[in-house]
Amino acid sequence: MKRSKTGSDRGARRLAAMGLPADADCVLPKISLTGGRYLTVEHHTGILQLTPCLVRLYSRLGVIRIEGEGLAAPEMDGDEMLLEGEITLVAFENRKPAANGSKF
């Protein structure tokens, strides 16, 4: 019996065949922390909460929780956000499995 392939399975195989990482499909969130003061989040799907001590963002893997002091978002552009401040925690709330089969 032949197993049907989902679109995400085909997409993941296509990216792997081209030698591209799983996040190249612009679906999974990409989080970059620089020196504990700057955090870039790409591919989020919306802002749930934005305060000087707590930022919560929607993503396809669940809610991204960022805690710290003096948090500010000087740059926001579509699905990308730059946060500045003293960042003390980055975590996922209610983590969902990745649709493309990635374990990350």
C-alpha positions as CSV (number, residue, x, y, z in Angstrom):
1,M,0.0,0.0,0.0
2,K,1.4,3.3,-1.1
3,R,1.5,6.1,1.5
4,S,0.3,9.5,0.5
5,K,2.6,12.4,1.0
6,T,1.5,15.7,2.5
7,G,2.5,19.0,1.1
8,S,4.7,19.7,4.0
9,D,6.5,16.4,3.5
10,R,7.2,17.2,-0.1
11,G,8.3,20.7,0.9
12,A,10.7,19.4,3.5
13,R,12.2,16.9,1.0
14,R,12.5,19.6,-1.7
15,L,14.4,21.9,0.7
16,A,16.7,19.1,1.8
17,A,17.4,18.2,-1.8
18,M,18.5,21.8,-2.5
19,G,20.7,21.7,0.6
20,L,18.6,24.4,2.4
21,P,17.8,24.3,6.1
22,A,14.2,23.5,7.3
23,D,13.6,27.2,8.2
24,A,14.0,28.3,4.6
25,D,10.4,27.6,4.0
26,C,9.6,30.8,6.1
27,V,7.1,28.9,8.3
28,L,9.1,28.1,11.4
29,P,10.1,30.9,13.7
30,K,13.7,32.0,13.7
31,I,15.0,33.5,17.0
32,S,18.4,35.2,17.2
33,L,19.8,36.5,20.5
34,T,22.8,38.8,20.5
35,G,24.6,39.4,23.8
36,G,21.5,39.2,26.0
37,R,20.4,42.7,24.8
38,Y,19.0,42.2,21.3
39,L,16.6,39.6,20.1
40,T,15.3,39.2,16.5
41,V,12.2,37.0,15.9
42,E,11.4,36.2,12.3
43,H,8.3,34.4,11.0
44,H,6.0,35.1,14.0
45,T,2.3,35.3,13.2
46,G,1.2,38.1,15.6
47,I,1.7,39.9,18.9
48,L,-0.2,38.6,21.9
49,Q,1.4,40.8,24.6
50,L,4.0,43.6,24.6
51,T,5.1,45.1,27.9
52,P,8.5,46.3,29.2
53,C,8.8,43.0,31.2
54,L,7.0,40.4,28.9
55,V,6.6,39.9,25.2
56,R,4.5,37.0,23.8
57,L,4.3,36.3,20.1
58,Y,2.2,33.8,18.2
59,S,4.0,31.4,16.0
60,R,3.3,28.1,14.2
61,L,5.0,26.2,17.0
62,G,3.1,27.9,19.8
63,V,3.5,31.1,21.8
64,I,7.0,32.5,22.0
65,R,7.6,34.0,25.5
66,I,10.3,36.6,26.1
67,E,10.9,37.9,29.6
68,G,13.3,40.7,30.7
69,E,13.6,44.3,31.8
70,G,13.2,47.4,29.7
71,L,12.0,45.4,26.7
72,A,11.1,47.6,23.7
73,A,10.4,46.8,20.0
74,P,12.1,49.6,18.0
75,E,11.7,47.7,14.8
76,M,8.7,45.7,13.6
77,D,8.1,44.8,10.0
78,G,5.4,42.2,9.1
79,D,6.5,38.9,10.6
80,E,9.8,40.2,11.9
81,M,10.5,42.0,15.2
82,L,13.7,43.4,16.9
83,L,13.5,43.6,20.7
84,E,16.0,45.5,22.8
85,G,16.4,45.3,26.6
86,E,17.8,43.0,29.3
87,I,16.5,39.6,28.0
88,T,16.4,36.9,30.7
89,L,14.2,34.2,29.2
90,V,13.1,32.9,25.8
91,A,10.8,29.9,25.7
92,F,7.8,28.3,24.0
93,E,4.5,28.0,25.7
94,N,2.3,25.1,24.6
95,R,4.9,23.9,22.0
96,K,3.4,22.3,18.9
97,P,5.3,19.8,16.7
98,A,6.7,21.3,13.5
99,A,4.5,20.7,10.5
100,N,7.6,19.9,8.3
101,G,8.8,17.0,10.4
102,S,11.6,19.0,12.0
103,K,12.5,17.9,15.5
104,F,13.5,21.5,16.4
